[in-house]
């Protein structure tokens, strides 16, 4: 009986299949190398980027595929890193400037007193002035550490009644030197509970009260109310208010709207930035609202039982 297939068939069967597999493997290899070439370009560029060259970006292939989207996402991440680095450098520079001036003044004051002790007629007064400068420097250092710790520490989440906290702080603030000439009033008709860090929320209210008392002419009013899913804290004073173009700028660190204010009378320009930072880390907001007179600062927090 003759064989159904001739010798040519068996030769092709034994040699053709491996050849086809080999050719397929070679084609797949070259296709993979070609398709991964953009990934290798992204990898090389990322390997060369350092903290001093965050302005560089990875190449985006014109293919519009997943690799192109990866490159776009990588560049967006580099944008955020560059902006964060710039903010950090600016913050360090501003902090150094704020610390340098009072330290220089304190050093001159102390060195002058030591070199010319006969010229100092009232040593207790000189020491009190130096101690006051040290207290201001300590307060500035505490503010800087607080700003740095917001992103380094996990916030404590516990029920905090903002109404009770505001009432206590208003009663306490009435006896402070910057509020003795003012009429402080708190309107908190019922409990207003939020989840958060009690010491940080206390610091927020203290900062808003201090800012209001610094600019008020006769009165400061603190209101706490529940508005649906939110707890609203409002601090209003009857001072000159904040001009509309400056309402965003006052929350920048080391900002002083009144150039005539000194560090002694006006602070370092960290009170409102710290207050907004605390509100943001509690899932809330802090803004300046319209007011018929003076400044009206409004903080919104998610209500919690």
C-alpha positions in Angstrom: 0.0 0.0 0.0 1.6 3.3 -1.1 2.3 5.9 1.6 -0.2 8.8 1.7 2.5 11.4 1.8 5.8 11.7 0.0 9.2 12.4 1.3 8.9 16.1 0.6 6.1 16.3 3.1 8.1 14.6 5.8 11.1 16.9 5.2 8.9 20.0 5.5 7.3 18.6 8.6 10.6 17.9 10.3 12.3 21.2 9.3 9.5 23.7 8.6 7.8 23.8 12.0 11.0 24.6 13.9 11.9 27.2 11.3 8.5 28.8 11.7 8.8 28.8 15.5 12.3 30.3 15.2 11.1 33.1 12.9 8.2 33.8 15.1 10.4 34.1 18.2 12.8 36.4 16.4 9.9 38.6 15.3 8.4 38.7 18.8 11.8 39.6 20.2 12.3 42.5 17.8 8.7 43.7 18.3 9.1 43.6 22.1 12.4 45.5 21.9 10.9 48.1 19.7 7.8 48.5 21.9 9.8 48.8 25.1 12.2 51.3 23.6 10.1 54.3 25.0 10.1 52.6 28.4 13.9 52.4 28.4 14.1 56.1 27.4 11.8 57.0 30.3 14.0 54.8 32.7 17.2 56.5 31.5 15.7 60.0 32.0 14.4 59.2 35.4 17.8 57.7 36.4 19.5 61.1 35.6 17.0 63.3 37.4 18.2 64.5 40.8 17.0 67.0 43.4 18.8 69.7 41.5 17.3 68.8 38.1 13.6 68.4 38.9 12.8 70.6 35.9 13.6 67.8 33.5 10.8 65.6 32.1 10.7 62.2 30.5 10.0 61.9 26.7 6.3 61.2 25.8 6.0 58.9 22.8 3.4 59.9 20.2 1.7 56.5 20.2 -1.1 57.4 22.6 -0.9 54.0 24.2 -0.4 52.9 27.8 3.3 53.8 27.6 2.5 57.3 26.5 0.0 57.6 29.4 2.7 56.3 31.8 5.1 59.1 30.6 2.4 61.8 31.0 1.7 60.5 34.6 5.4 60.5 35.3 5.8 64.1 34.1 2.8 65.1 36.2 4.4 63.6 39.3 7.7 65.4 38.5 5.7 68.7 38.2 4.3 68.1 41.7 7.7 67.2 43.1 9.2 70.4 41.6 6.5 72.6 43.0 6.8 71.0 46.5 10.6 71.4 46.4 10.2 75.1 45.4 7.7 75.7 48.2 10.1 74.0 50.7 13.1 76.0 49.6 11.0 79.2 49.8 9.7 78.3 53.2 13.3 77.6 54.5 14.5 80.9 53.1 11.5 82.9 54.6 12.0 81.1 58.0 15.7 82.0 58.0 15.0 85.6 57.2 12.4 85.8 59.9 14.8 84.3 62.5 17.8 86.3 61.4 16.4 89.8 62.1 15.3 89.3 65.7 18.3 87.3 66.5 20.6 90.0 65.2 18.7 92.7 67.1 18.9 90.6 70.3 22.6 90.0 69.9 23.3 93.7 69.3 21.3 94.6 72.4 23.1 92.1 74.6 26.6 92.8 73.3 26.1 96.5 73.7 25.0 96.1 77.3 28.0 93.9 78.0 30.6 96.2 76.3 29.2 99.3 77.8 27.6 98.3 81.1 27.9 101.9 82.5 25.6 103.1 79.8 22.8 100.8 81.0 20.9 102.7 83.6 18.1 100.2 84.1 19.3 96.6 84.0 16.0 95.0 84.9 14.3 96.8 82.0 17.1 95.7 79.6 16.7 92.1 80.7 13.0 92.2 80.3 13.3 93.5 76.8 15.8 90.7 76.0 13.5 88.1 77.6 10.5 89.4 75.5 12.6 89.0 72.3 13.4 85.4 73.4 9.7 84.7 73.9 8.9 86.0 70.5 11.6 83.8 68.9 10.4 80.8 70.8 6.9 81.4 69.6 8.1 81.7 66.0 10.1 78.4 66.4 7.0 76.7 67.8 5.0 77.9 64.8 7.6 76.6 62.4 7.7 73.2 64.1 3.9 73.0 64.1 3.8 73.7 60.3 6.4 71.0 59.8 4.7 68.4 62.0 1.4 68.6 60.3 2.6 66.3 57.5 4.9 64.3 59.7 2.4 63.2 62.4 -0.7 61.1 62.1 -3.5 63.3 63.4 -5.5 62.1 66.5 -9.1 61.6 65.7 -11.5 62.1 68.6 -14.9 63.8 69.2 -14.3 67.5 69.8 -17.1 69.9 70.7 -16.2 73.2 68.9 -18.9 75.1 70.8 -17.5 74.3 74.2 -13.9 74.9 73.0 -14.8 78.3 71.6 -16.6 79.4 74.7 -13.7 78.4 76.9 -11.2 80.2 74.7 -13.2 83.4 74.5 -13.5 83.5 78.3 -9.8 82.9 78.5 -8.9 85.5 75.9 -10.9 88.2 77.6 -8.2 88.5 80.2 -5.3 88.7 77.8 -3.6 92.1 77.2 -4.5 92.4 73.5 -8.3 91.9 74.4 -8.8 94.0 77.5 -10.1 97.0 75.5 -12.5 94.8 73.4 -15.9 93.3 73.8 -15.5 89.6 73.1 -18.7 87.6 72.5 -19.4 83.9 71.8 -22.5 82.6 70.2 -22.6 78.8 70.4 -26.2 77.7 71.2 -25.6 74.0 71.1 -23.0 71.2 70.8 -21.1 71.2 67.5 -19.0 68.0 67.4 -16.3 67.2 64.9 -13.7 64.5 64.7 -10.2 65.8 65.1 -7.2 66.7 67.2 -8.4 68.8 70.1 -5.0 70.7 70.7 -4.8 71.5 67.0 -8.4 72.8 66.8 -7.7 74.8 69.9 -4.7 76.3 68.2 -6.9 77.2 65.2 -9.4 79.1 67.3 -6.6 80.8 69.3 -5.0 82.0 66.1 -8.3 83.3 64.7 -9.0 85.1 68.0 -5.5 86.6 68.2 -5.8 87.9 64.6 -9.2 89.4 65.2 -8.2 91.1 68.5 -5.1 92.5 66.8 -7.2 94.3 64.2 -10.5 94.9 66.0 -11.5 98.4 67.1 -14.2 97.6 69.7 -15.5 94.0 69.4 -14.9 90.4 68.3 -17.6 87.8 67.8 -17.1 84.0 67.6 -20.0 81.9 66.3 -20.3 78.1 66.1 -23.2 76.5 64.4 -24.2 73.2 62.7 -25.2 73.6 59.1 -26.4 70.2 57.7 -23.3 68.0 57.4 -20.9 70.8 58.4 -19.9 72.6 61.5 -19.3 76.3 60.8 -16.9 78.4 62.9 -17.0 82.2 62.3 -14.8 84.8 63.8 -15.7 88.4 63.0 -14.1 91.7 64.1 -14.9 95.4 63.4 -11.5 96.4 62.2 -10.4 97.6 58.8 -11.1 94.2 57.2 -9.1 92.5 54.4 -9.2 94.0 50.9 -10.7 91.6 48.3 -7.4 91.3 46.3 -5.5 90.2 49.4 -7.9 87.6 50.8 -6.0 84.7 49.3 -2.6 86.2 50.0 -3.1 86.5 53.8 -3.0 82.7 54.0 0.5 82.7 52.6 3.3 82.2 55.1 5.0 85.3 56.5 2.5 87.6 54.8 1.9 91.0 56.4 -0.6 93.3 54.7 0.3 96.3 56.8 4.0 97.1 56.1 4.1 99.4 59.1 3.5 96.6 61.5 6.6 95.3 63.4 7.3 91.8 64.5 6.5 92.8 68.0 3.0 94.2 67.2 2.1 92.2 64.1 3.5 88.7 64.5 5.4 86.8 62.0 2.6 86.2 59.6 2.1 82.6 60.4 -1.2 82.6 62.4 -3.6 82.4 59.5 -1.5 80.0 57.5 -1.3 77.6 60.5 -5.1 78.0 61.0 -5.9 77.1 57.4 -3.4 74.2 57.5 -5.2 72.8 60.6 -8.6 73.2 58.9 -7.3 71.5 55.7 -5.9 68.5 57.7 -9.3 68.1 59.4 -11.0 67.9 56.0 -12.3 71.4 56.3 -11.7 74.9 54.8 -10.9 78.3 56.1 -11.8 81.4 54.0 -12.6 85.1 54.3 -16.2 86.0 53.7 -17.8 89.3 52.8 -18.7 91.5 55.8 -20.3 94.9 56.2 -17.5 95.9 58.5 -14.2 94.3 59.5 -12.9 90.8 58.6 -15.1 87.7 58.7 -13.2 84.4 58.8 -15.3 81.2 58.2 -14.1 77.7 58.8 -16.2 74.6 57.7 -15.6 71.2 59.2 -17.3 67.8 58.5 -19.7 67.2 61.4 -19.1 64.0 63.4 -20.9 62.4 66.3 
